[in-house]
Amino acid sequence: THSSGVTRRSCRTGPPTSASAVMTRAEIQTELPSTMGFQPDGTPVRPTLYQRLEAFISRLSTKNNFWHRVCSLIWLPFAWRSGIQMRREGQSRFAAILPFKRVNRNWYNAMAGAALLGNSEVAAGMFLFSECGSDYNVVCKQMHYEFLRPCLGPAVYTIRGGEDVIESVQEQIGGGGEFNIDLNLEINQILKNRGRNLRVGRCSMTFHCTPKRMIEAKQRRKRNHASRRDSKA
């Protein structure tokens, strides 16, 4: 409903009746859906059916574990085979559980290092994607994993300083541009009979988050440049 109202007001050809009727491009940007961009002349570009479908599926994948598993089966088979599940306790407490199943174990019946390492990116990516939402592309740029001891049971991934990370992400999103964010994970083995967890690893990562509308605008500029070049030729 906001987009249709903004489109009518932004396309007004007659003189404005009051100062409140004049909207700047920045004001229009805040009222339009974040997946929408602008043409060089300032005209809003409505998202395509594919873009709307992609945003819907992205939101669905972070809704609960069922839809996360369904989406992983199609787009992230590594996470689907490993069986990793996300769990959120409150607003700032996030954990991901990696089950101690055969596909995640090595030949001497311990959690495989590749499973612990690869699912670190999956766990951190799920956390960050749930905060950024479907309007951002989230890519891991750098990762450092430190193996402390063998993991002989299910592993739980937790974000260190979750509240600070969430505040930093929301602040960067408010800026409207692309940004880097650092995440630190603790990986612990779940000890059922001891009432505590045993730390088996630490992981630090840097993610790069880019608004999808920025990527789409760059692609439009490339297409327009290519069409102008072809017309001159």
Accessible surface in RSA format (square Angstrom, percent):
REM  Atomic radii and reference values for relative SASA: ProtOr
REM  Chains: A
REM  Algorithm: Lee & Richards
REM  Probe-radius: 1.40
REM  Slices: 20
REM RES _ NUM      All-atoms   Total-Side   Main-Chain    Non-polar    All polar
REM                ABS   REL    ABS   REL    ABS   REL    ABS   REL    ABS   REL
RES THR A   1   153.00 108.8 106.54 108.0  46.46 110.7  90.08 121.0  62.92  95.1
RES HIS A   2   130.06  71.1 123.80  86.0   6.26  16.0  87.52  90.2  42.54  49.5
RES SER A   3    15.24  12.9  13.84  18.5   1.39   3.2   0.86   1.8  14.38  20.1
RES SER A   4    52.54  44.4  48.06  64.1   4.48  10.3  40.04  85.3  12.50  17.5
RES GLY A   5    16.67  20.6   0.00   N/A  16.67  20.6  16.40  45.0   0.27   0.6
RES VAL A   6     1.70   1.1   1.41   1.3   0.29   0.7   1.41   1.2   0.29   0.8
RES THR A   7    49.28  35.1  49.20  49.9   0.08   0.2  46.33  62.2   2.95   4.5
RES ARG A   8   170.99  71.8 154.79  78.9  16.21  38.6  76.63 104.7  94.36  57.2
RES ARG A   9    97.68  41.0  88.56  45.1   9.12  21.7  28.58  39.1  69.11  41.9
RES SER A  10    42.03  35.5   5.75   7.7  36.28  83.6  12.58  26.8  29.45  41.3
RES CYS A  11    72.61  54.9  52.53  58.6  20.08  47.2  34.88  88.4  37.73  40.7
RES ARG A  12   122.13  51.3  91.57  46.7  30.56  72.8  31.57  43.1  90.57  54.9
RES THR A  13   141.90 100.9 103.00 104.4  38.90  92.7  77.35 103.9  64.55  97.6
RES GLY A  14    37.36  46.1   0.00   N/A  37.36  46.1  27.14  74.5  10.21  22.9
RES PRO A  15   119.27  86.9 103.70  94.5  15.57  56.6 109.88  90.7   9.38  58.3
RES PRO A  16    71.84  52.4  52.90  48.2  18.94  68.8  52.90  43.7  18.94 117.7
RES THR A  17   126.97  90.3  89.06  90.3  37.92  90.4  76.38 102.6  50.60  76.5
RES SER A  18    56.58  47.8  43.40  57.9  13.19  30.4  48.05 102.3   8.53  12.0
RES ALA A  19    95.62  87.9  69.76 107.7  25.86  58.8  77.44 109.0  18.19  48.2
RES SER A  20    91.85  77.6  68.45  91.3  23.40  53.9  59.31 126.3  32.53  45.6
RES ALA A  21    20.08  18.5   8.98  13.9  11.10  25.2  14.94  21.0   5.14  13.6
RES VAL A  22    88.05  57.9  72.04  65.2  16.02  38.6  75.68  65.8  12.37  33.6
RES MET A  23    30.68  15.9   9.08   6.0  21.60  51.4   9.08   7.7  21.60  28.6
RES THR A  24    76.33  54.3  69.21  70.2   7.11  17.0  73.09  98.2   3.24   4.9
RES ARG A  25   134.64  56.5 125.31  63.9   9.33  22.2  56.89  77.7  77.75  47.1
RES ALA A  26    70.08  64.4  60.47  93.3   9.62  21.9  66.99  94.3   3.09   8.2
RES GLU A  27    82.02  47.1  80.46  60.9   1.56   3.7  33.93  65.6  48.09  39.3
RES ILE A  28    13.10   7.5  13.10   9.8   0.00   0.0  13.10   9.4   0.00   0.0
RES GLN A  29    44.64  25.0  39.10  28.6   5.54  13.2  31.03  66.0  13.62  10.3
RES THR A  30   112.77  80.2  77.10  78.2  35.68  85.0  75.03 100.8  37.74  57.1
RES GLU A  31    66.77  38.3  53.08  40.2  13.69  32.6  24.80  48.0  41.97  34.3
RES LEU A  32     8.14   4.5   0.00   0.0   8.14  20.5   0.14   0.1   8.00  21.5
RES PRO A  33    59.57  43.4  47.94  43.7  11.64  42.3  59.22  48.9   0.35   2.2
RES SER A  34    37.40  31.6  28.25  37.7   9.15  21.1  24.06  51.2  13.34  18.7
RES THR A  35    19.48  13.9  17.38  17.6   2.10   5.0  10.66  14.3   8.82  13.3
RES MET A  36     1.65   0.9   1.14   0.8   0.51   1.2   0.88   0.7   0.77   1.0
RES GLY A  37     6.90   8.5   0.00   N/A   6.90   8.5   5.49  15.1   1.41   3.2
RES PHE A  38    20.74  10.4   5.67   3.5  15.08  39.2   5.67   3.4  15.08  43.2
RES GLN A  39    65.87  36.8  65.23  47.7   0.65   1.5  15.17  32.3  50.70  38.5
RES PRO A  40   117.79  85.8  78.61  71.7  39.18 142.4  91.45  75.5  26.34 163.7
RES ASP A  41   116.79  81.8  74.96  74.6  41.82  98.9  50.66 119.2  66.13  66.0
RES GLY A  42    25.73  31.7   0.00   N/A  25.73  31.7  14.50  39.8  11.23  25.2
RES THR A  43    63.11  44.9  59.21  60.0   3.90   9.3  44.22  59.4  18.89  28.6
RES PRO A  44    20.51  14.9   7.42   6.8  13.09  47.6   7.42   6.1  13.09  81.4
RES VAL A  45    34.58  22.8  30.49  27.6   4.10   9.9  33.75  29.3   0.83   2.2
RES ARG A  46   139.52  58.6 126.77  64.6  12.75  30.4  63.87  87.3  75.65  45.8
RES PRO A  47    13.41   9.8   7.81   7.1   5.60  20.4   9.37   7.7   4.04  25.1
RES THR A  48    76.29  54.3  68.87  69.8   7.42  17.7  72.66  97.6   3.63   5.5
RES LEU A  49   130.76  72.8 125.72  89.9   5.04  12.7 125.72  88.3   5.04  13.6
RES TYR A  50   157.40  73.5 152.99  87.0   4.42  11.5 115.84  87.0  41.56  51.2
RES GLN A  51    36.23  20.3  34.10  24.9   2.14   5.1   7.56  16.1  28.68  21.7
RES ARG A  52   114.24  48.0 106.32  54.2   7.92  18.9  51.64  70.6  62.60  37.9
RES LEU A  53    94.68  52.7  90.92  65.0   3.76   9.4  94.34  66.3   0.34   0.9
RES GLU A  54    61.88  35.5  56.55  42.8   5.32  12.7  20.32  39.3  41.56  33.9
RES ALA A  55     7.38   6.8   7.09  10.9   0.29   0.7   7.13  10.0   0.25   0.7
RES PHE A  56   105.93  53.0 105.69  65.5   0.24   0.6 105.69  64.1   0.24   0.7
RES ILE A  57    45.88  26.1  45.88  34.2   0.00   0.0  45.88  33.0   0.00   0.0
RES SER A  58    15.81  13.4  11.68  15.6   4.13   9.5   4.16   8.9  11.65  16.3
RES ARG A  59   134.62  56.5 125.00  63.7   9.62  22.9  62.31  85.2  72.31  43.8
RES LEU A  60    31.95  17.8  29.50  21.1   2.44   6.1  31.61  22.2   0.34   0.9
RES SER A  61    20.32  17.2  19.45  26.0   0.87   2.0  13.06  27.8   7.26  10.2
RES THR A  62    42.76  30.4  24.91  25.3  17.86  42.6   8.46  11.4  34.31  51.9
RES LYS A  63   146.55  71.5 112.89  69.3  33.65  80.1  69.79  62.8  76.75  81.8
RES ASN A  64    63.20  43.6  56.30  54.4   6.90  16.6  34.61  83.3  28.59  27.6
RES ASN A  65    51.33  35.4  47.23  45.6   4.10   9.9  17.43  42.0  33.90  32.8
RES PHE A  66   129.73  64.9 121.18  75.1   8.55  22.3 127.09  77.1   2.64   7.6
RES TRP A  67    85.87  34.5  85.87  41.6   0.00   0.0  71.05  37.9  14.82  24.0
RES HIS A  68    14.48   7.9  14.42  10.0   0.06   0.2   6.10   6.3   8.38   9.8
RES ARG A  69    66.61  28.0  66.14  33.7   0.47   1.1  22.54  30.8  44.07  26.7
RES VAL A  70    52.31  34.4  50.08  45.3   2.23   5.4  52.31  45.5   0.00   0.0
RES CYS A  71    13.74  10.4  12.98  14.5   0.76   1.8   9.19  23.3   4.55   4.9
RES SER A  72     5.13   4.3   3.24   4.3   1.88   4.3   2.52   5.4   2.60   3.6
RES LEU A  73    93.16  51.9  80.54  57.6  12.61  31.7  80.54  56.6  12.61  33.9
RES ILE A  74   109.38  62.2  82.16  61.2  27.22  65.6  86.73  62.5  22.65  61.5
RES TRP A  75   150.13  60.2 123.99  60.0  26.14  61.4 100.87  53.8  49.27  79.9
RES LEU A  76    77.88  43.4  77.88  55.7   0.00   0.0  77.88  54.7   0.00   0.0
RES PRO A  77    64.13  46.7  64.13  58.5   0.00   0.0  64.13  53.0   0.00   0.0
RES PHE A  78    80.61  40.3  79.78  49.4   0.83   2.2  79.78  48.4   0.83   2.4
RES ALA A  79     1.54   1.4   0.09   0.1   1.45   3.3   0.09   0.1   1.45   3.8
RES TRP A  80    92.39  37.1  90.88  44.0   1.51   3.5  81.26  43.3  11.14  18.1
RES ARG A  81   119.19  50.0 113.47  57.8   5.71  13.6  44.58  60.9  74.61  45.2
RES SER A  82     3.30   2.8   2.32   3.1   0.98   2.2   2.97   6.3   0.32   0.5
RES GLY A  83     7.77   9.6   0.00   N/A   7.77   9.6   5.16  14.2   2.60   5.8
RES ILE A  84     0.22   0.1   0.00   0.0   0.22   0.5   0.00   0.0   0.22   0.6
RES GLN A  85    84.72  47.4  84.61  61.8   0.11   0.3   6.90  14.7  77.81  59.0
RES MET A  86    25.60  13.3  21.14  14.0   4.46  10.6  12.23  10.4  13.37  17.7
RES ARG A  87   116.30  48.8 110.59  56.4   5.71  13.6  50.86  69.5  65.44  39.7
RES ARG A  88    94.86  39.8  63.95  32.6  30.91  73.6  47.05  64.3  47.80  29.0
RES GLU A  89    89.02  51.1  77.60  58.7  11.41  27.2  39.11  75.6  49.91  40.8
RES GLY A  90    57.10  70.4   0.00   N/A  57.10  70.4  39.11 107.3  17.99  40.3
RES GLN A  91   159.59  89.2 151.90 111.0   7.68  18.3  61.72 131.4  97.86  74.2
RES SER A  92    34.33  29.0  26.31  35.1   8.03  18.5   6.46  13.8  27.88  39.1
RES ARG A  93   123.01  51.6 120.91  61.6   2.10   5.0  37.42  51.1  85.58  51.9
RES PHE A  94     8.07   4.0   4.80   3.0   3.27   8.5   4.81   2.9   3.26   9.3
RES ALA A  95     2.67   2.5   2.54   3.9   0.13   0.3   2.54   3.6   0.13   0.3
RES ALA A  96     0.00   0.0   0.00   0.0   0.00   0.0   0.00   0.0   0.00   0.0
RES ILE A  97    36.15  20.6  35.81  26.7   0.33   0.8  35.81  25.8   0.33   0.9
RES LEU A  98     0.00   0.0   0.00   0.0   0.00   0.0   0.00   0.0   0.00   0.0
RES PRO A  99    42.72  31.1  40.69  37.1   2.03   7.4  42.72  35.3   0.00   0.0
RES PHE A 100    51.54  25.8  33.89  21.0  17.65  45.9  34.71  21.0  16.83  48.2
RES LYS A 101    76.63  37.4  70.75  43.4   5.87  14.0  48.29  43.5  28.33  30.2
RES ARG A 102   147.63  62.0 140.66  71.7   6.97  16.6  71.77  98.1  75.87  46.0
RES VAL A 103    85.28  56.1  53.01  48.0  32.28  77.8  61.93  53.8  23.36  63.4
RES ASN A 104     3.77   2.6   3.65   3.5   0.13   0.3   0.13   0.3   3.65   3.5
RES ARG A 105    58.62  24.6  46.04  23.5  12.58  30.0   1.26   1.7  57.36  34.8
RES ASN A 106    31.64  21.8  22.14  21.4   9.51  22.9  22.82  54.9   8.82   8.5
RES TRP A 107   221.45  88.9 187.64  90.8  33.81  79.4 170.11  90.7  51.34  83.3
RES TYR A 108   122.12  57.0 100.23  57.0  21.90  57.0  71.70  53.9  50.43  62.2
RES ASN A 109    88.78  61.2  83.47  80.7   5.30  12.8  28.31  68.1  60.47  58.4
RES ALA A 110     1.16   1.1   1.16   1.8   0.00   0.0   1.16   1.6   0.00   0.0
RES MET A 111     7.71   4.0   0.00   0.0   7.71  18.4   0.00   0.0   7.71  10.2
RES ALA A 112    20.26  18.6  19.91  30.7   0.35   0.8  20.26  28.5   0.00   0.0
RES GLY A 113    30.78  38.0   0.00   N/A  30.78  38.0  19.64  53.9  11.15  25.0
RES ALA A 114    77.45  71.2  63.41  97.9  14.03  31.9  68.49  96.5   8.95  23.7
RES ALA A 115     8.97   8.3   6.76  10.4   2.21   5.0   8.02  11.3   0.96   2.5
RES LEU A 116     5.28   2.9   5.28   3.8   0.00   0.0   5.28   3.7   0.00   0.0
RES LEU A 117    68.24  38.0  68.24  48.8   0.00   0.0  68.24  47.9   0.00   0.0
RES GLY A 118    23.79  29.3   0.00   N/A  23.79  29.3  21.83  59.9   1.96   4.4
RES ASN A 119     0.07   0.0   0.07   0.1   0.00   0.0   0.00   0.0   0.07   0.1
RES SER A 120     0.00   0.0   0.00   0.0   0.00   0.0   0.00   0.0   0.00   0.0
RES GLU A 121    77.16  44.3  76.36  57.8   0.80   1.9  10.22  19.8  66.94  54.7
RES VAL A 122    19.04  12.5  11.35  10.3   7.69  18.5  17.88  15.5   1.16   3.1
RES ALA A 123     0.27   0.3   0.27   0.4   0.00   0.0   0.27   0.4   0.00   0.0
RES ALA A 124     0.00   0.0   0.00   0.0   0.00   0.0   0.00   0.0   0.00   0.0
RES GLY A 125    16.61  20.5   0.00   N/A  16.61  20.5  15.48  42.5   1.14   2.5
RES MET A 126    18.66   9.7  14.47   9.6   4.19  10.0  16.94  14.4   1.72   2.3
RES PHE A 127     0.00   0.0   0.00   0.0   0.00   0.0   0.00   0.0   0.00   0.0
RES LEU A 128     0.00   0.0   0.00   0.0   0.00   0.0   0.00   0.0   0.00   0.0
RES PHE A 129    43.43  21.7  42.98  26.6   0.45   1.2  42.98  26.1   0.45   1.3
RES SER A 130    42.04  35.5  14.10  18.8  27.94  64.4  16.00  34.1  26.04  36.5
RES GLU A 131    30.99  17.8  17.94  13.6  13.05  31.1   1.56   3.0  29.42  24.0
RES CYS A 132    11.01   8.3   0.00   0.0  11.01  25.9   0.01   0.0  11.00  11.9
RES GLY A 133    27.59  34.0   0.00   N/A  27.59  34.0  27.59  75.7   0.00   0.0
RES SER A 134     6.78   5.7   3.69   4.9   3.09   7.1   0.00   0.0   6.78   9.5
RES ASP A 135    39.41  27.6  38.33  38.2   1.08   2.6   4.75  11.2  34.66  34.6
RES TYR A 136    11.35   5.3  10.78   6.1   0.57   1.5   8.12   6.1   3.22   4.0
RES ASN A 137    57.73  39.8  54.53  52.7   3.21   7.7  11.60  27.9  46.13  44.6
RES VAL A 138    36.29  23.9   6.37   5.8  29.92  72.1   6.37   5.5  29.92  81.1
RES VAL A 139    89.29  58.8  86.06  77.9   3.23   7.8  89.29  77.6   0.00   0.0
RES CYS A 140    32.25  24.4   9.31  10.4  22.94  53.9   2.88   7.3  29.37  31.7
RES LYS A 141   121.91  59.5  83.95  51.5  37.97  90.4  55.21  49.7  66.70  71.0
RES GLN A 142   126.58  70.8 120.21  87.9   6.37  15.2  36.72  78.2  89.86  68.2
RES MET A 143    57.38  29.7  26.18  17.3  31.20  74.3  17.92  15.2  39.45  52.3
RES HIS A 144   120.33  65.8 116.28  80.8   4.06  10.4  80.65  83.1  39.68  46.2
RES TYR A 145    25.37  11.8   3.41   1.9  21.95  57.1   3.41   2.6  21.95  27.1
RES GLU A 146    71.27  40.9  67.63  51.2   3.64   8.7  24.18  46.8  47.09  38.4
RES PHE A 147   110.95  55.5  84.61  52.4  26.34  68.5  84.66  51.3  26.29  75.3
RES LEU A 148    61.78  34.4  29.07  20.8  32.71  82.2  32.39  22.7  29.39  79.1
RES ARG A 149   107.93  45.3  94.61  48.2  13.32  31.7  26.89  36.8  81.03  49.1
RES PRO A 150    87.99  64.1  71.30  65.0  16.69  60.7  83.11  68.6   4.87  30.3
RES CYS A 151     1.06   0.8   0.00   0.0   1.06   2.5   0.00   0.0   1.06   1.1
RES LEU A 152   108.80  60.6  90.52  64.8  18.28  46.0  90.52  63.6  18.28  49.2
RES GLY A 153     5.06   6.2   0.00   N/A   5.06   6.2   5.06  13.9   0.00   0.0
RES PRO A 154    31.56  23.0  31.56  28.8   0.00   0.0  31.56  26.1   0.00   0.0
RES ALA A 155     0.00   0.0   0.00   0.0   0.00   0.0   0.00   0.0   0.00   0.0
RES VAL A 156     7.23   4.8   7.23   6.5   0.00   0.0   7.23   6.3   0.00   0.0
RES TYR A 157     1.49   0.7   1.01   0.6   0.48   1.2   1.12   0.8   0.36   0.4
RES THR A 158    16.44  11.7  16.25  16.5   0.19   0.4   9.20  12.4   7.23  10.9
RES ILE A 159    17.19   9.8   3.10   2.3  14.09  34.0   3.20   2.3  14.00  38.0
RES ARG A 160   121.56  51.0 110.14  56.1  11.43  27.2  23.02  31.5  98.55  59.7
RES GLY A 161    45.73  56.4   0.00   N/A  45.73  56.4  32.21  88.4  13.52  30.3
RES GLY A 162     9.21  11.4   0.00   N/A   9.21  11.4   1.78   4.9   7.43  16.6
RES GLU A 163   112.06  64.3 108.19  81.9   3.86   9.2  31.95  61.8  80.10  65.4
RES ASP A 164   101.38  71.0  95.83  95.4   5.55  13.1  30.37  71.5  71.01  70.8
RES VAL A 165    16.58  10.9  14.49  13.1   2.10   5.1  16.58  14.4   0.00   0.0
RES ILE A 166    28.41  16.2  28.41  21.2   0.00   0.0  28.41  20.5   0.00   0.0
RES GLU A 167   118.92  68.3 110.85  83.9   8.07  19.2  44.21  85.5  74.71  61.0
RES SER A 168    38.59  32.6  34.72  46.3   3.87   8.9  22.02  46.9  16.58  23.2
RES VAL A 169     0.00   0.0   0.00   0.0   0.00   0.0   0.00   0.0   0.00   0.0
RES GLN A 170    86.53  48.4  77.86  56.9   8.68  20.7  37.61  80.0  48.93  37.1
RES GLU A 171   139.35  80.0 120.53  91.2  18.82  44.8  50.00  96.7  89.36  73.0
RES GLN A 172    73.47  41.1  68.28  49.9   5.19  12.3   4.11   8.8  69.36  52.6
RES ILE A 173    45.10  25.7  38.16  28.4   6.95  16.7  38.16  27.5   6.95  18.8
RES GLY A 174    68.54  84.5   0.00   N/A  68.54  84.5  36.96 101.4  31.58  70.7
RES GLY A 175    68.83  84.9   0.00   N/A  68.83  84.9  35.67  97.9  33.17  74.3
RES GLY A 176    25.57  31.5   0.00   N/A  25.57  31.5  16.74  45.9   8.83  19.8
RES GLY A 177    26.11  32.2   0.00   N/A  26.11  32.2  23.11  63.4   3.00   6.7
RES GLU A 178    88.43  50.8  65.98  49.9  22.45  53.4  17.07  33.0  71.36  58.3
RES PHE A 179    14.08   7.0   5.91   3.7   8.16  21.2  14.08   8.5   0.00   0.0
RES ASN A 180    74.66  51.5  56.33  54.4  18.33  44.1  17.28  41.6  57.38  55.5
RES ILE A 181    13.51   7.7  10.89   8.1   2.62   6.3  13.51   9.7   0.00   0.0
RES ASP A 182    94.87  66.5  82.19  81.8  12.68  30.0  28.69  67.5  66.17  66.0
RES LEU A 183     0.80   0.4   0.00   0.0   0.80   2.0   0.45   0.3   0.35   0.9
RES ASN A 184    65.58  45.2  64.60  62.4   0.97   2.3   3.86   9.3  61.72  59.7
RES LEU A 185     1.27   0.7   0.15   0.1   1.12   2.8   0.15   0.1   1.12   3.0
RES GLU A 186    35.09  20.1  35.09  26.5   0.00   0.0   1.01   2.0  34.08  27.8
RES ILE A 187     0.00   0.0   0.00   0.0   0.00   0.0   0.00   0.0   0.00   0.0
RES ASN A 188    19.43  13.4  19.43  18.8   0.00   0.0   0.50   1.2  18.93  18.3
RES GLN A 189    15.98   8.9  15.98  11.7   0.00   0.0   0.00   0.0  15.98  12.1
RES ILE A 190    50.40  28.7  45.54  33.9   4.86  11.7  45.54  32.8   4.86  13.2
RES LEU A 191    27.78  15.5  20.40  14.6   7.38  18.5  22.81  16.0   4.97  13.4
RES LYS A 192   171.58  83.7 134.48  82.5  37.09  88.3  84.61  76.2  86.97  92.6
RES ASN A 193   153.72 106.0 115.25 111.4  38.47  92.6  35.49  85.4 118.23 114.3
RES ARG A 194   161.57  67.8 132.55  67.6  29.02  69.1  38.25  52.3 123.32  74.7
RES GLY A 195    76.93  94.9   0.00   N/A  76.93  94.9  41.85 114.8  35.08  78.6
RES ARG A 196   127.23  53.4 116.18  59.2  11.05  26.3  63.46  86.7  63.77  38.6
RES ASN A 197    74.62  51.5  53.27  51.5  21.35  51.4   7.70  18.5  66.92  64.7
RES LEU A 198    49.80  27.7  49.33  35.3   0.46   1.2  49.80  35.0   0.00   0.0
RES ARG A 199    92.58  38.9  88.60  45.2   3.98   9.5  17.81  24.3  74.77  45.3
RES VAL A 200     0.34   0.2   0.00   0.0   0.34   0.8   0.00   0.0   0.34   0.9
RES GLY A 201     0.00   0.0   0.00   N/A   0.00   0.0   0.00   0.0   0.00   0.0
RES ARG A 202    77.70  32.6  76.86  39.2   0.83   2.0  21.30  29.1  56.40  34.2
RES CYS A 203     3.99   3.0   0.00   0.0   3.99   9.4   1.96   5.0   2.03   2.2
RES SER A 204    46.26  39.1  43.03  57.4   3.23   7.4  28.40  60.5  17.86  25.0
RES MET A 205     4.98   2.6   0.00   0.0   4.98  11.9   2.68   2.3   2.31   3.1
RES THR A 206    30.48  21.7  30.32  30.7   0.16   0.4  13.91  18.7  16.57  25.0
RES PHE A 207     4.07   2.0   4.07   2.5   0.00   0.0   4.07   2.5   0.00   0.0
RES HIS A 208    48.02  26.2  47.83  33.2   0.19   0.5  39.85  41.1   8.17   9.5
RES CYS A 209     0.00   0.0   0.00   0.0   0.00   0.0   0.00   0.0   0.00   0.0
RES THR A 210    17.37  12.4  17.37  17.6   0.00   0.0   9.95  13.4   7.42  11.2
RES PRO A 211     1.07   0.8   1.07   1.0   0.00   0.0   1.07   0.9   0.00   0.0
RES LYS A 212    18.68   9.1  18.46  11.3   0.21   0.5  14.75  13.3   3.93   4.2
RES ARG A 213    54.25  22.8  52.09  26.6   2.16   5.1  10.54  14.4  43.71  26.5
RES MET A 214    64.52  33.4  59.50  39.4   5.02  12.0  55.04  46.8   9.49  12.6
RES ILE A 215    49.87  28.4  49.23  36.7   0.64   1.5  49.83  35.9   0.03   0.1
RES GLU A 216    25.14  14.4  24.25  18.3   0.89   2.1  15.41  29.8   9.73   7.9
RES ALA A 217    25.45  23.4  24.37  37.6   1.08   2.5  24.86  35.0   0.59   1.6
RES LYS A 218   101.46  49.5 101.40  62.2   0.06   0.1  46.22  41.6  55.24  58.8
RES GLN A 219    87.41  48.9  86.02  62.9   1.39   3.3  22.96  48.9  64.45  48.9
RES ARG A 220    30.56  12.8  30.02  15.3   0.54   1.3  19.46  26.6  11.10   6.7
RES ARG A 221   138.12  58.0 133.64  68.1   4.48  10.7  68.08  93.0  70.04  42.4
RES LYS A 222   137.28  67.0 129.84  79.7   7.44  17.7  81.74  73.6  55.54  59.2
RES ARG A 223   143.33  60.2 135.37  69.0   7.96  19.0  74.04 101.2  69.29  42.0
RES ASN A 224    51.29  35.4  51.07  49.4   0.22   0.5   8.68  20.9  42.61  41.2
RES HIS A 225   102.22  55.9 102.03  70.9   0.19   0.5  70.90  73.1  31.31  36.4
RES ALA A 226    32.47  29.9  32.47  50.1   0.00   0.0  32.47  45.7   0.00   0.0
RES SER A 227    63.82  53.9  53.59  71.5  10.22  23.6  47.77 101.7  16.04  22.5
RES ARG A 228   133.51  56.1 132.02  67.3   1.50   3.6  60.98  83.3  72.53  44.0
RES ARG A 229   144.23  60.6 139.27  71.0   4.96  11.8  60.85  83.2  83.38  50.5
RES ASP A 230    99.75  69.9  84.49  84.1  15.27  36.1  29.88  70.3  69.87  69.7
RES SER A 231    92.27  78.0  52.48  70.0  39.80  91.7  53.40 113.7  38.88  54.5
RES LYS A 232   180.79  88.2 142.81  87.6  37.98  90.4  94.15  84.7  86.64  92.3
RES ALA A 233   120.10 110.4  49.73  76.8  70.37 160.1  75.60 106.5  44.50 117.9
END  Absolute sums over single chains surface
CHAIN  1 A    13972.6      11420.3       2552.3       7802.7       6169.9
END  Absolute sums over all chains
TOTAL         13972.6      11420.3       2552.3       7802.7       6169.9
